[in-house]
Amino acid sequence: MADNADIARLRLIRTPQIGPVTYAQLIARFGDAARAIEALPELAARGGGRAPAVADRGVAERELAIVAKLGARHLFLGAPDYPTLLAQLDDAPATIMVRGDTGLMTRPTVAMVGARNASAAACRFARQLAAELVRERVSVVSGLARGIDTAAHIGSLDGGTIAVIAGGIDVAYPPENAALQERIASEGLLIAEQPPGIEPRARHFPHRNRIIAGLALGTVVVEAAPRSGSLITARLAGEMGREVMAVPGSPLDPRAQGCNGLIRDGATLIQNAADILETVRPIDARMVRTPDASFDAAPPDDADDAARRGITNLLGPVAVAVDELIRQSGLTPAIVQTVLLELELAGRVERHAGGRVSLIG
């Protein structure tokens, strides 16, 4: 039998218009998912709309049963076994599905990403780096893509590899990595944010990348062209306050331009595994908190009609940072977050990456 609290959490998570930030605010405000669900109609009415239809209990029960049958389980934000570093993100996933050895997330972890069409030399170097890191009991996390990701997983498979995939926990992508994905689930750790059965789409990969960066003390880019997904992961790591590292390459190779650009902009130059360990070990002790069962997001404060009008007037179709709304409105962060929560539940506000919001319609 599925736990009623888990069913309520999953119903809230799978409800339209409730993303990671909104979920965290609702739990912080009401204490648990069941009470948050009961409060949705009133909150949406304050925002000038109707509450989204909450996911049916049967939908949540079926998902929990399917995930369990696959040999996986859900980890919910706020639970003791939810990964500590990931929980520090403002948009930490409300739940992730895991299959394998979750103890790998309690070790110091380094993300390794790079080009899908990577050179043979770069792939060999990534395998070597990953193998040396796991020998030092450092877990290696990557995204199971072709090229550098695959090389990093193969190099760390015997000692502690973590793969974060863009689709459901039961969907192999890319198809040629199906056997490797199964080995990782058996010998390492496989993580997915999307519900089971979901095929990966372009919009899912940035979400996957934030998990990769969020699990790690630092991200190493081995080879990457400009404007590649690997650079997005590196940027996210930097925004999270994590270390960004890059392996230099020939200026004649377009696949090295991204790494060389990162180094020019301040990323740590990496030539071997010792460089990585020297970079991340000093920050390990100060970043990793002792996990506990508390949910430490700050609960929003109540807002009045004047505050709602003021925030709504500042919003428009162009996304604006929440910090800018706080600055221009002169209201407290808690009040601004309350108004945005009500507007989002009413279907009037959309949240964007980087803590930005825009008015719908």
Buried (B, 14 or more C-beta within 10 A) or exposed (E): EBEEEBBBBBBBBBBEBBBBBBBBBBBBBBEBBBEBBEBBBEBBBBBEBEBBEBBEBEBBBBBBEBBEEBEBBBBBBBBEBBBBBBBBBEBBBBBBBBBBBBEBBBBBBBBBBBBBEBBEEBBEBBBBBBBBBBEBEBBBBBBBBBBBBBBBBBBBBEBBBBBBBBBBBBBBBBEEBEEBBEBBBEBBBBBBBBBBEBEBEEEBBBBBBBBBBBBBBBBBBBBBBEEBBBBBBBBBBBBBEBBBBBBBBEEEBBBBBBBBBBBEEEBBBBEEBEBBBEBBEEBBEEBBEEBEEEBEBEBBBEBEEEBBEBBBEBBEEEBBEBEEBBEBBEBBBBBBBBBBBBBBBBBBBBBEEEBBBBBBE
